[in-house]
């Protein structure tokens, strides 16, 4: 069974473009100050909400 890693939060990666809609930034998951997962999707495509275009709300969703 795979171990589940807890994350500290989500941060924007402005170097990536969304694989679905080509928007930036893409969502990354961070733990202890390091990126542990890069989703390859923007906030809107990750959470399916228009307000997720703003990275400042990612940790509220």
N, C-alpha and C positions, 0 to 999 in steps of 0.2 A: 504494500500500500504506500502511495506517495505521501510524503510529509507536507502538511499545509503550512505555508509561510505567512506569518502576519506581517502586514505592511504598516508603515508610519503614515503614509498619505500618498497623494497623487501630485505630480508636478508636470509642467509643460516642457516639451522638447521642441524648441522652435526650429531645429534643423530638419526635422522629419515632416513629411506630407502624408495626409490621410490616404490610405489605400482605397478607400471607398469614394471620397468626394474631393480629394486633393487639397483640403484645407490644412492650415497649420494653426497652432501646434498640435502634436500628437500627445497622447497621455502616457506617462510613465509612472510606475509604482516605485516608491522609495522606501528603503529600510536602512536605518542607521546612516543616513546621508548618502547612500549609494543607490543607484538605479538597479532594481532587481528584475524589472519587467518593462518592456516597451511594447505598447499595444498596437502600434501602426495605424491607429484610428484617432481622429480628433475627438474632442469632448462630446460634440453633438452625436456623432456616430457611435461612440462608446455607450453613452447613457440614454440616447434617444430623446433628449430634451434640448430645445432651442437655447435655454439659458446656460447650457453647458458649453456654449461658444466662449464663455468667459472663464478662464482657468481659475479665477479666484473663488469660484463656487464648487469646484470639483470635490473638495473634501467635505462639502455639506450634503452632497447627493447620496 
